[in-house]
Amino acid sequence: MAKNKQKTRKSAVKRFKVSARGKVLHRSKGFRHLKAKKNKKWLRRMKKMNKVEGKYKRKLLKMLGRK
């Protein structure tokens, strides 16, 4: 009898990306609207993807159907 397969969480797939080296990356919060009043230096910094680490990374990898 076949076991049930782990389904990927589609909400997690849309928000997180796993790099080739296995890093889990996500976009910064607060970047999508009302940019005119935000500091330009801050906006440049927020464009970059951030790493997820610790227990949450392991949880996310499971949600994404990895490992």
PQR file of N, CA, C, O and H, with PARSE charges and radii, in Angstrom:
ATOM      1  N   MET A   1       0.844  -1.185   0.000 -0.4000 1.5000
ATOM      2  CA  MET A   1       0.000   0.000   0.000 -0.0000 2.0000
ATOM      3  C   MET A   1       0.892   1.252   0.000  0.5500 1.7000
ATOM      4  O   MET A   1       1.836   1.352   0.783 -0.5500 1.4000
ATOM      5  N   ALA A   2       0.583   2.179  -0.869 -0.4000 1.5000
ATOM      6  CA  ALA A   2       1.407   3.376  -1.000 -0.0000 2.0000
ATOM      7  C   ALA A   2       1.160   4.347   0.150  0.5500 1.7000
ATOM      8  O   ALA A   2       0.033   4.514   0.617 -0.5500 1.4000
ATOM      9  H   ALA A   2      -0.185   2.098  -1.505  0.4000 1.0000
ATOM     10  N   LYS A   3       2.255   4.989   0.597 -0.4000 1.5000
ATOM     11  CA  LYS A   3       2.118   6.015   1.641 -0.0000 2.0000
ATOM     12  C   LYS A   3       1.717   7.337   0.992  0.5500 1.7000
ATOM     13  O   LYS A   3       1.926   7.544  -0.203 -0.5500 1.4000
ATOM     14  H   LYS A   3       3.170   4.854   0.218  0.4000 1.0000
ATOM     15  N   ASN A   4       1.147   8.217   1.786 -0.4000 1.5000
ATOM     16  CA  ASN A   4       0.777   9.536   1.271 -0.0000 2.0000
ATOM     17  C   ASN A   4       2.021  10.367   1.019  0.5500 1.7000
ATOM     18  O   ASN A   4       2.984  10.318   1.784 -0.5500 1.4000
ATOM     19  H   ASN A   4       0.977   8.050   2.757  0.4000 1.0000
ATOM     20  N   LYS A   5       1.987  11.138  -0.074 -0.4000 1.5000
ATOM     21  CA  LYS A   5       3.108  12.006  -0.406 -0.0000 2.0000
ATOM     22  C   LYS A   5       2.963  13.344   0.301  0.5500 1.7000
ATOM     23  O   LYS A   5       1.854  13.812   0.555 -0.5500 1.4000
ATOM     24  H   LYS A   5       1.205  11.178  -0.695  0.4000 1.0000
ATOM     25  N   GLN A   6       4.100  13.949   0.614 -0.4000 1.5000
ATOM     26  CA  GLN A   6       4.121  15.288   1.210 -0.0000 2.0000
ATOM     27  C   GLN A   6       3.775  16.303   0.135  0.5500 1.7000
ATOM     28  O   GLN A   6       4.434  16.353  -0.903 -0.5500 1.4000
ATOM     29  H   GLN A   6       5.002  13.569   0.407  0.4000 1.0000
ATOM     30  N   LYS A   7       2.746  17.113   0.371 -0.4000 1.5000
ATOM     31  CA  LYS A   7       2.376  18.149  -0.591 -0.0000 2.0000
ATOM     32  C   LYS A   7       3.163  19.424  -0.294  0.5500 1.7000
ATOM     33  O   LYS A   7       3.434  19.748   0.863 -0.5500 1.4000
ATOM     34  H   LYS A   7       2.210  17.071   1.214  0.4000 1.0000
ATOM     35  N   THR A   8       3.522  20.140  -1.357 -0.4000 1.5000
ATOM     36  CA  THR A   8       4.216  21.413  -1.149 -0.0000 2.0000
ATOM     37  C   THR A   8       3.185  22.478  -0.808  0.5500 1.7000
ATOM     38  O   THR A   8       2.063  22.452  -1.315 -0.5500 1.4000
ATOM     39  H   THR A   8       3.302  19.877  -2.296  0.4000 1.0000
ATOM     40  N   ARG A   9       3.566  23.402   0.042 -0.4000 1.5000
ATOM     41  CA  ARG A   9       2.680  24.509   0.400 -0.0000 2.0000
ATOM     42  C   ARG A   9       2.856  25.594  -0.649  0.5500 1.7000
ATOM     43  O   ARG A   9       3.926  26.192  -0.763 -0.5500 1.4000
ATOM     44  H   ARG A   9       4.477  23.423   0.453  0.4000 1.0000
ATOM     45  N   LYS A  10       1.812  25.844  -1.407 -0.4000 1.5000
ATOM     46  CA  LYS A  10       1.897  26.786  -2.524 -0.0000 2.0000
ATOM     47  C   LYS A  10       2.164  28.212  -2.041  0.5500 1.7000
ATOM     48  O   LYS A  10       2.813  28.991  -2.739 -0.5500 1.4000
ATOM     49  H   LYS A  10       0.942  25.359  -1.315  0.4000 1.0000
ATOM     50  N   SER A  11       1.670  28.552  -0.861 -0.4000 1.5000
ATOM     51  CA  SER A  11       1.922  29.899  -0.330 -0.0000 2.0000
ATOM     52  C   SER A  11       3.410  30.084  -0.047  0.5500 1.7000
ATOM     53  O   SER A  11       3.951  31.170  -0.257 -0.5500 1.4000
ATOM     54  H   SER A  11       1.143  27.918  -0.295  0.4000 1.0000
ATOM     55  N   ALA A  12       4.069  29.034   0.427 -0.4000 1.5000
ATOM     56  CA  ALA A  12       5.505  29.100   0.707 -0.0000 2.0000
ATOM     57  C   ALA A  12       6.310  29.157  -0.586  0.5500 1.7000
ATOM     58  O   ALA A  12       7.330  29.843  -0.650 -0.5500 1.4000
ATOM     59  H   ALA A  12       3.629  28.152   0.597  0.4000 1.0000
ATOM     60  N   VAL A  13       5.864  28.449  -1.604 -0.4000 1.5000
ATOM     61  CA  VAL A  13       6.568  28.437  -2.896 -0.0000 2.0000
ATOM     62  C   VAL A  13       6.597  29.839  -3.488  0.5500 1.7000
ATOM     63  O   VAL A  13       7.590  30.247  -4.091 -0.5500 1.4000
ATOM     64  H   VAL A  13       5.035  27.893  -1.552  0.4000 1.0000
ATOM     65  N   LYS A  14       5.478  30.589  -3.308 -0.4000 1.5000
ATOM     66  CA  LYS A  14       5.394  31.937  -3.867 -0.0000 2.0000
ATOM     67  C   LYS A  14       6.285  32.927  -3.125  0.5500 1.7000
ATOM     68  O   LYS A  14       6.732  33.912  -3.714 -0.5500 1.4000
ATOM     69  H   LYS A  14       4.672  30.257  -2.818  0.4000 1.0000
ATOM     70  N   ARG A  15       6.549  32.684  -1.848 -0.4000 1.5000
ATOM     71  CA  ARG A  15       7.263  33.659  -1.018 -0.0000 2.0000
ATOM     72  C   ARG A  15       8.739  33.369  -0.821  0.5500 1.7000
ATOM     73  O   ARG A  15       9.518  34.285  -0.557 -0.5500 1.4000
ATOM     74  H   ARG A  15       6.187  31.885  -1.369  0.4000 1.0000
ATOM     75  N   PHE A  16       9.136  32.111  -0.945 -0.4000 1.5000
ATOM     76  CA  PHE A  16      10.512  31.717  -0.643 -0.0000 2.0000
ATOM     77  C   PHE A  16      11.148  31.032  -1.830  0.5500 1.7000
ATOM     78  O   PHE A  16      10.469  30.418  -2.653 -0.5500 1.4000
ATOM     79  H   PHE A  16       8.503  31.367  -1.159  0.4000 1.0000
ATOM     80  N   LYS A  17      12.486  31.146  -1.908 -0.4000 1.5000
ATOM     81  CA  LYS A  17      13.245  30.547  -2.996 -0.0000 2.0000
ATOM     82  C   LYS A  17      14.438  29.820  -2.385  0.5500 1.7000
ATOM     83  O   LYS A  17      15.071  30.336  -1.464 -0.5500 1.4000
ATOM     84  H   LYS A  17      13.038  31.645  -1.239  0.4000 1.0000
ATOM     85  N   VAL A  18      14.747  28.644  -2.882 -0.4000 1.5000
ATOM     86  CA  VAL A  18      15.924  27.912  -2.418 -0.0000 2.0000
ATOM     87  C   VAL A  18      17.009  28.060  -3.474  0.5500 1.7000
ATOM     88  O   VAL A  18      16.799  27.745  -4.646 -0.5500 1.4000
ATOM     89  H   VAL A  18      14.234  28.225  -3.631  0.4000 1.0000
ATOM     90  N   SER A  19      18.186  28.548  -3.043 -0.4000 1.5000
ATOM     91  CA  SER A  19      19.286  28.763  -3.983 -0.0000 2.0000
ATOM     92  C   SER A  19      19.949  27.426  -4.310  0.5500 1.7000
ATOM     93  O   SER A  19      19.618  26.397  -3.720 -0.5500 1.4000
ATOM     94  H   SER A  19      18.356  28.804  -2.091  0.4000 1.0000
ATOM     95  N   ALA A  20      20.870  27.453  -5.237 -0.4000 1.5000
ATOM     96  CA  ALA A  20      21.574  26.238  -5.656 -0.0000 2.0000
ATOM     97  C   ALA A  20      22.382  25.630  -4.504  0.5500 1.7000
ATOM     98  O   ALA A  20      22.561  24.414  -4.432 -0.5500 1.4000
ATOM     99  H   ALA A  20      21.139  28.289  -5.716  0.4000 1.0000
ATOM    100  N   ARG A  21      22.864  26.493  -3.609 -0.4000 1.5000
ATOM    101  CA  ARG A  21      23.654  26.012  -2.477 -0.0000 2.0000
ATOM    102  C   ARG A  21      22.801  25.621  -1.270  0.5500 1.7000
ATOM    103  O   ARG A  21      23.330  25.194  -0.244 -0.5500 1.4000
ATOM    104  H   ARG A  21      22.719  27.480  -3.668  0.4000 1.0000
ATOM    105  N   GLY A  22      21.478  25.768  -1.396 -0.4000 1.5000
ATOM    106  CA  GLY A  22      20.592  25.349  -0.314 -0.0000 2.0000
ATOM    107  C   GLY A  22      20.174  26.446   0.644  0.5500 1.7000
ATOM    108  O   GLY A  22      19.572  26.166   1.680 -0.5500 1.4000
ATOM    109  H   GLY A  22      21.048  26.115  -2.229  0.4000 1.0000
ATOM    110  N   LYS A  23      20.485  27.700   0.312 -0.4000 1.5000
ATOM    111  CA  LYS A  23      20.031  28.807   1.163 -0.0000 2.0000
ATOM    112  C   LYS A  23      18.563  29.076   0.880  0.5500 1.7000
ATOM    113  O   LYS A  23      18.118  28.987  -0.264 -0.5500 1.4000
ATOM    114  H   LYS A  23      20.974  27.928  -0.530  0.4000 1.0000
ATOM    115  N   VAL A  24      17.812  29.406   1.925 -0.4000 1.5000
ATOM    116  CA  VAL A  24      16.416  29.785   1.746 -0.0000 2.0000
ATOM    117  C   VAL A  24      16.368  31.307   1.779  0.5500 1.7000
ATOM    118  O   VAL A  24      16.800  31.931   2.748 -0.5500 1.4000
ATOM    119  H   VAL A  24      18.174  29.478   2.855  0.4000 1.0000
ATOM    120  N   LEU A  25      15.837  31.900   0.705 -0.4000 1.5000
ATOM    121  CA  LEU A  25      15.825  33.357   0.560 -0.0000 2.0000
ATOM    122  C   LEU A  25      14.398  33.880   0.503  0.5500 1.7000
ATOM    123  O   LEU A  25      13.490  33.187   0.044 -0.5500 1.4000
ATOM    124  H   LEU A  25      15.487  31.393  -0.083  0.4000 1.0000
ATOM    125  N   HIS A  26      14.208  35.111   0.972 -0.4000 1.5000
ATOM    126  CA  HIS A  26      12.899  35.758   0.901 -0.0000 2.0000
ATOM    127  C   HIS A  26      13.071  37.258   0.704  0.5500 1.7000
ATOM    128  O   HIS A  26      14.139  37.813   0.960 -0.5500 1.4000
ATOM    129  H   HIS A  26      14.946  35.674   1.345  0.4000 1.0000
ATOM    130  N   ARG A  27      12.013  37.899   0.249 -0.4000 1.5000
ATOM    131  CA  ARG A  27      12.003  39.352   0.049 -0.0000 2.0000
ATOM    132  C   ARG A  27      11.772  40.049   1.381  0.5500 1.7000
ATOM    133  O   ARG A  27      11.184  39.471   2.295 -0.5500 1.4000
ATOM    134  H   ARG A  27      11.146  37.447   0.040  0.4000 1.0000
ATOM    135  N   SER A  28      12.231  41.282   1.492 -0.4000 1.5000
ATOM    136  CA  SER A  28      12.032  42.079   2.697 -0.0000 2.0000
ATOM    137  C   SER A  28      10.606  42.601   2.767  0.5500 1.7000
ATOM    138  O   SER A  28       9.939  42.764   1.744 -0.5500 1.4000
ATOM    139  H   SER A  28      12.709  41.752   0.750  0.4000 1.0000
ATOM    140  N   LYS A  29      10.149  42.859   3.979 -0.4000 1.5000
ATOM    141  CA  LYS A  29       8.799  43.406   4.162 -0.0000 2.0000
ATOM    142  C   LYS A  29       8.835  44.920   3.983  0.5500 1.7000
ATOM    143  O   LYS A  29       9.889  45.546   4.090 -0.5500 1.4000
ATOM    144  H   LYS A  29      10.691  42.726   4.809  0.4000 1.0000
ATOM    145  N   GLY A  30       7.668  45.495   3.711 -0.4000 1.5000
ATOM    146  CA  GLY A  30       7.534  46.942   3.622 -0.0000 2.0000
ATOM    147  C   GLY A  30       8.069  47.568   2.355  0.5500 1.7000
ATOM    148  O   GLY A  30       8.369  48.762   2.350 -0.5500 1.4000
ATOM    149  H   GLY A  30       6.811  44.986   3.625  0.4000 1.0000
ATOM    150  N   PHE A  31       8.201  46.812   1.284 -0.4000 1.5000
ATOM    151  CA  PHE A  31       8.824  47.330   0.060 -0.0000 2.0000
ATOM    152  C   PHE A  31       7.826  47.573  -1.070  0.5500 1.7000
ATOM    153  O   PHE A  31       8.196  48.147  -2.094 -0.5500 1.4000
ATOM    154  H   PHE A  31       7.957  45.842   1.288  0.4000 1.0000
ATOM    155  N   ARG A  32       6.591  47.159  -0.914 -0.4000 1.5000
ATOM    156  CA  ARG A  32       5.677  47.126  -2.054 -0.0000 2.0000
ATOM    157  C   ARG A  32       4.921  48.420  -2.333  0.5500 1.7000
ATOM    158  O   ARG A  32       4.503  48.638  -3.470 -0.5500 1.4000
ATOM    159  H   ARG A  32       6.290  46.693  -0.082  0.4000 1.0000
ATOM    160  N   HIS A  33       4.731  49.274  -1.353 -0.4000 1.5000
ATOM    161  CA  HIS A  33       3.963  50.491  -1.608 -0.0000 2.0000
ATOM    162  C   HIS A  33       4.443  51.619  -0.699  0.5500 1.7000
ATOM    163  O   HIS A  33       5.223  51.401   0.228 -0.5500 1.4000
ATOM    164  H   HIS A  33       5.070  49.097  -0.430  0.4000 1.0000
ATOM    165  N   LEU A  34       3.962  52.826  -0.982 -0.4000 1.5000
ATOM    166  CA  LEU A  34       4.326  54.034  -0.236 -0.0000 2.0000
ATOM    167  C   LEU A  34       5.843  54.251  -0.191  0.5500 1.7000
ATOM    168  O   LEU A  34       6.412  54.543   0.860 -0.5500 1.4000
ATOM    169  H   LEU A  34       3.329  53.004  -1.735  0.4000 1.0000
ATOM    170  N   LYS A  35       6.474  54.102  -1.342 -0.4000 1.5000
ATOM    171  CA  LYS A  35       7.931  54.201  -1.406 -0.0000 2.0000
ATOM    172  C   LYS A  35       8.441  55.639  -1.394  0.5500 1.7000
ATOM    173  O   LYS A  35       9.596  55.881  -1.046 -0.5500 1.4000
ATOM    174  H   LYS A  35       6.012  53.864  -2.196  0.4000 1.0000
ATOM    175  N   ALA A  36       7.598  56.588  -1.767 -0.4000 1.5000
ATOM    176  CA  ALA A  36       8.037  57.976  -1.892 -0.0000 2.0000
ATOM    177  C   ALA A  36       8.539  58.543  -0.576  0.5500 1.7000
ATOM    178  O   ALA A  36       9.499  59.314  -0.557 -0.5500 1.4000
ATOM    179  H   ALA A  36       6.659  56.391  -2.050  0.4000 1.0000
ATOM    180  N   LYS A  37       7.904  58.172   0.512 -0.4000 1.5000
ATOM    181  CA  LYS A  37       8.302  58.731   1.803 -0.0000 2.0000
ATOM    182  C   LYS A  37       9.365  57.906   2.524  0.5500 1.7000
ATOM    183  O   LYS A  37       9.806  58.270   3.614 -0.5500 1.4000
ATOM    184  H   LYS A  37       7.124  57.546   0.496  0.4000 1.0000
ATOM    185  N   LYS A  38       9.768  56.815   1.923 -0.4000 1.5000
ATOM    186  CA  LYS A  38      10.785  55.974   2.552 -0.0000 2.0000
ATOM    187  C   LYS A  38      12.177  56.398   2.099  0.5500 1.7000
ATOM    188  O   LYS A  38      12.355  56.892   0.986 -0.5500 1.4000
ATOM    189  H   LYS A  38       9.410  56.520   1.037  0.4000 1.0000
ATOM    190  N   ASN A  39      13.151  56.203   2.961 -0.4000 1.5000
ATOM    191  CA  ASN A  39      14.533  56.577   2.710 -0.0000 2.0000
ATOM    192  C   ASN A  39      15.099  55.766   1.539  0.5500 1.7000
ATOM    193  O   ASN A  39      14.933  54.548   1.488 -0.5500 1.4000
ATOM    194  H   ASN A  39      13.007  55.801   3.865  0.4000 1.0000
ATOM    195  N   LYS A  40      15.761  56.442   0.606 -0.4000 1.5000
ATOM    196  CA  LYS A  40      16.280  55.758  -0.592 -0.0000 2.0000
ATOM    197  C   LYS A  40      17.359  54.729  -0.239  0.5500 1.7000
ATOM    198  O   LYS A  40      17.444  53.674  -0.867 -0.5500 1.4000
ATOM    199  H   LYS A  40      15.896  57.432   0.648  0.4000 1.0000
ATOM    200  N   LYS A  41      18.166  55.035   0.749 -0.4000 1.5000
ATOM    201  CA  LYS A  41      19.201  54.097   1.197 -0.0000 2.0000
ATOM    202  C   LYS A  41      18.548  52.819   1.729  0.5500 1.7000
ATOM    203  O   LYS A  41      19.003  51.708   1.458 -0.5500 1.4000
ATOM    204  H   LYS A  41      18.096  55.893   1.260  0.4000 1.0000
ATOM    205  N   TRP A  42      17.487  53.005   2.482 -0.4000 1.5000
ATOM    206  CA  TRP A  42      16.735  51.885   3.056 -0.0000 2.0000
ATOM    207  C   TRP A  42      16.113  51.043   1.945  0.5500 1.7000
ATOM    208  O   TRP A  42      16.135  49.814   2.001 -0.5500 1.4000
ATOM    209  H   TRP A  42      17.117  53.907   2.703  0.4000 1.0000
ATOM    210  N   LEU A  43      15.554  51.720   0.926 -0.4000 1.5000
ATOM    211  CA  LEU A  43      14.929  51.008  -0.185 -0.0000 2.0000
ATOM    212  C   LEU A  43      15.942  50.166  -0.954  0.5500 1.7000
ATOM    213  O   LEU A  43      15.648  49.035  -1.340 -0.5500 1.4000
ATOM    214  H   LEU A  43      15.537  52.718   0.881  0.4000 1.0000
ATOM    215  N   ARG A  44      17.128  50.714  -1.176 -0.4000 1.5000
ATOM    216  CA  ARG A  44      18.175  49.945  -1.877 -0.0000 2.0000
ATOM    217  C   ARG A  44      18.539  48.699  -1.095  0.5500 1.7000
ATOM    218  O   ARG A  44      18.733  47.628  -1.669 -0.5500 1.4000
ATOM    219  H   ARG A  44      17.368  51.633  -0.862  0.4000 1.0000
ATOM    220  N   ARG A  45      18.632  48.842   0.212 -0.4000 1.5000
ATOM    221  CA  ARG A  45      18.984  47.715   1.066 -0.0000 2.0000
ATOM    222  C   ARG A  45      17.877  46.651   1.066  0.5500 1.7000
ATOM    223  O   ARG A  45      18.156  45.453   1.129 -0.5500 1.4000
ATOM    224  H   ARG A  45      18.474  49.713   0.679  0.4000 1.0000
ATOM    225  N   MET A  46      16.633  47.101   0.996 -0.4000 1.5000
ATOM    226  CA  MET A  46      15.501  46.184   1.049 -0.0000 2.0000
ATOM    227  C   MET A  46      15.284  45.414  -0.253  0.5500 1.7000
ATOM    228  O   MET A  46      14.562  44.416  -0.264 -0.5500 1.4000
ATOM    229  H   MET A  46      16.407  48.074   0.945  0.4000 1.0000
ATOM    230  N   LYS A  47      15.905  45.868  -1.360 -0.4000 1.5000
ATOM    231  CA  LYS A  47      15.769  45.169  -2.647 -0.0000 2.0000
ATOM    232  C   LYS A  47      16.395  43.781  -2.592  0.5500 1.7000
ATOM    233  O   LYS A  47      15.951  42.863  -3.282 -0.5500 1.4000
ATOM    234  H   LYS A  47      16.491  46.679  -1.351  0.4000 1.0000
ATOM    235  N   LYS A  48      17.422  43.635  -1.769 -0.4000 1.5000
ATOM    236  CA  LYS A  48      18.158  42.378  -1.720 -0.0000 2.0000
ATOM    237  C   LYS A  48      17.352  41.298  -1.019  0.5500 1.7000
ATOM    238  O   LYS A  48      16.532  41.578  -0.144 -0.5500 1.4000
ATOM    239  H   LYS A  48      17.782  44.381  -1.208  0.4000 1.0000
ATOM    240  N   MET A  49      17.600  40.064  -1.420 -0.4000 1.5000
ATOM    241  CA  MET A  49      16.938  38.930  -0.778 -0.0000 2.0000
ATOM    242  C   MET A  49      17.646  38.639   0.543  0.5500 1.7000
ATOM    243  O   MET A  49      18.869  38.746   0.636 -0.5500 1.4000
ATOM    244  H   MET A  49      18.266  39.836  -2.131  0.4000 1.0000
ATOM    245  N   ASN A  50      16.873  38.270   1.559 -0.4000 1.5000
ATOM    246  CA  ASN A  50      17.434  37.951   2.870 -0.0000 2.0000
ATOM    247  C   ASN A  50      17.432  36.448   3.099  0.5500 1.7000
ATOM    248  O   ASN A  50      16.589  35.727   2.565 -0.5500 1.4000
ATOM    249  H   ASN A  50      15.880  38.183   1.483  0.4000 1.0000
ATOM    250  N   LYS A  51      18.381  35.987   3.897 -0.4000 1.5000
ATOM    251  CA  LYS A  51      18.467  34.565   4.223 -0.0000 2.0000
ATOM    252  C   LYS A  51      17.564  34.230   5.400  0.5500 1.7000
ATOM    253  O   LYS A  51      17.344  35.054   6.288 -0.5500 1.4000
ATOM    254  H   LYS A  51      19.066  36.572   4.330  0.4000 1.0000
ATOM    255  N   VAL A  52      17.045  33.005   5.392 -0.4000 1.5000
ATOM    256  CA  VAL A  52      16.300  32.471   6.528 -0.0000 2.0000
ATOM    257  C   VAL A  52      17.215  31.454   7.182  0.5500 1.7000
ATOM    258  O   VAL A  52      17.823  30.634   6.494 -0.5500 1.4000
ATOM    259  H   VAL A  52      17.224  32.336   4.671  0.4000 1.0000
ATOM    260  N   GLU A  53      17.321  31.497   8.512 -0.4000 1.5000
ATOM    261  CA  GLU A  53      18.221  30.577   9.204 -0.0000 2.0000
ATOM    262  C   GLU A  53      17.528  29.922  10.391  0.5500 1.7000
ATOM    263  O   GLU A  53      16.429  30.310  10.786 -0.5500 1.4000
ATOM    264  H   GLU A  53      16.828  32.163   9.071  0.4000 1.0000
ATOM    265  N   GLY A  54      18.202  28.915  10.949 -0.4000 1.5000
ATOM    266  CA  GLY A  54      17.723  28.281  12.170 -0.0000 2.0000
ATOM    267  C   GLY A  54      16.618  27.269  11.933  0.5500 1.7000
ATOM    268  O   GLY A  54      16.528  26.675  10.859 -0.5500 1.4000
ATOM    269  H   GLY A  54      19.094  28.600  10.628  0.4000 1.0000
ATOM    270  N   LYS A  55      15.782  27.077  12.934 -0.4000 1.5000
ATOM    271  CA  LYS A  55      14.718  26.085  12.886 -0.0000 2.0000
ATOM    272  C   LYS A  55      13.710  26.405  11.792  0.5500 1.7000
ATOM    273  O   LYS A  55      13.163  25.504  11.154 -0.5500 1.4000
ATOM    274  H   LYS A  55      15.855  27.559  13.807  0.4000 1.0000
ATOM    275  N   TYR A  56      13.469  27.691  11.580 -0.4000 1.5000
ATOM    276  CA  TYR A  56      12.487  28.104  10.583 -0.0000 2.0000
ATOM    277  C   TYR A  56      12.913  27.670   9.181  0.5500 1.7000
ATOM    278  O   TYR A  56      12.065  27.358   8.345 -0.5500 1.4000
ATOM    279  H   TYR A  56      13.913  28.422  12.098  0.4000 1.0000
ATOM    280  N   LYS A  57      14.223  27.647   8.921 -0.4000 1.5000
ATOM    281  CA  LYS A  57      14.735  27.209   7.620 -0.0000 2.0000
ATOM    282  C   LYS A  57      14.386  25.746   7.376  0.5500 1.7000
ATOM    283  O   LYS A  57      13.949  25.373   6.287 -0.5500 1.4000
ATOM    284  H   LYS A  57      14.911  27.900   9.600  0.4000 1.0000
ATOM    285  N   ARG A  58      14.583  24.924   8.400 -0.4000 1.5000
ATOM    286  CA  ARG A  58      14.263  23.500   8.268 -0.0000 2.0000
ATOM    287  C   ARG A  58      12.771  23.289   8.024  0.5500 1.7000
ATOM    288  O   ARG A  58      12.368  22.441   7.227 -0.5500 1.4000
ATOM    289  H   ARG A  58      14.938  25.227   9.284  0.4000 1.0000
ATOM    290  N   LYS A  59      11.963  24.076   8.727 -0.4000 1.5000
ATOM    291  CA  LYS A  59      10.515  23.997   8.569 -0.0000 2.0000
ATOM    292  C   LYS A  59      10.097  24.392   7.157  0.5500 1.7000
ATOM    293  O   LYS A  59       9.236  23.754   6.552 -0.5500 1.4000
ATOM    294  H   LYS A  59      12.290  24.765   9.375  0.4000 1.0000
ATOM    295  N   LEU A  60      10.719  25.455   6.638 -0.4000 1.5000
ATOM    296  CA  LEU A  60      10.404  25.924   5.289 -0.0000 2.0000
ATOM    297  C   LEU A  60      10.819  24.919   4.221  0.5500 1.7000
ATOM    298  O   LEU A  60      10.091  24.710   3.250 -0.5500 1.4000
ATOM    299  H   LEU A  60      11.418  25.974   7.129  0.4000 1.0000
ATOM    300  N   LEU A  61      11.966  24.306   4.389 -0.4000 1.5000
ATOM    301  CA  LEU A  61      12.412  23.310   3.418 -0.0000 2.0000
ATOM    302  C   LEU A  61      11.417  22.165   3.333  0.5500 1.7000
ATOM    303  O   LEU A  61      11.164  21.630   2.253 -0.5500 1.4000
ATOM    304  H   LEU A  61      12.558  24.477   5.178  0.4000 1.0000
ATOM    305  N   LYS A  62      10.856  21.793   4.474 -0.4000 1.5000
ATOM    306  CA  LYS A  62       9.850  20.736   4.502 -0.0000 2.0000
ATOM    307  C   LYS A  62       8.582  21.196   3.779  0.5500 1.7000
ATOM    308  O   LYS A  62       7.969  20.425   3.040 -0.5500 1.4000
ATOM    309  H   LYS A  62      11.062  22.227   5.351  0.4000 1.0000
ATOM    310  N   MET A  63       8.194  22.456   3.995 -0.4000 1.5000
ATOM    311  CA  MET A  63       7.011  23.010   3.320 -0.0000 2.0000
ATOM    312  C   MET A  63       7.198  23.045   1.819  0.5500 1.7000
ATOM    313  O   MET A  63       6.254  22.827   1.060 -0.5500 1.4000
ATOM    314  H   MET A  63       8.691  23.082   4.595  0.4000 1.0000
ATOM    315  N   LEU A  64       8.432  23.324   1.390 -0.4000 1.5000
ATOM    316  CA  LEU A  64       8.747  23.430  -0.034 -0.0000 2.0000
ATOM    317  C   LEU A  64       8.976  22.065  -0.685  0.5500 1.7000
ATOM    318  O   LEU A  64       9.224  21.992  -1.889 -0.5500 1.4000
ATOM    319  H   LEU A  64       9.199  23.501   2.007  0.4000 1.0000
ATOM    320  N   GLY A  65       8.897  21.005   0.081 -0.4000 1.5000
ATOM    321  CA  GLY A  65       9.057  19.654  -0.458 -0.0000 2.0000
ATOM    322  C   GLY A  65      10.500  19.243  -0.624  0.5500 1.7000
ATOM    323  O   GLY A  65      10.807  18.372  -1.438 -0.5500 1.4000
ATOM    324  H   GLY A  65       8.696  21.065   1.059  0.4000 1.0000
ATOM    325  N   ARG A  66      11.393  19.856   0.133 -0.4000 1.5000
ATOM    326  CA  ARG A  66      12.827  19.495   0.095 -0.0000 2.0000
ATOM    327  C   ARG A  66      13.174  18.731   1.360  0.5500 1.7000
ATOM    328  O   ARG A  66      12.643  19.012   2.434 -0.5500 1.4000
ATOM    329  H   ARG A  66      11.144  20.564   0.794  0.4000 1.0000
ATOM    330  N   LYS A  67      14.056  17.779   1.225 -0.4000 1.5000
ATOM    331  CA  LYS A  67      14.595  16.994   2.345 -0.0000 2.0000
ATOM    332  C   LYS A  67      13.529  16.436   3.257  0.5500 1.7000
ATOM    333  O   LYS A  67      13.845  15.759   4.235 -0.5500 1.4000
ATOM    334  H   LYS A  67      14.487  17.551   0.352  0.4000 1.0000
TER
END
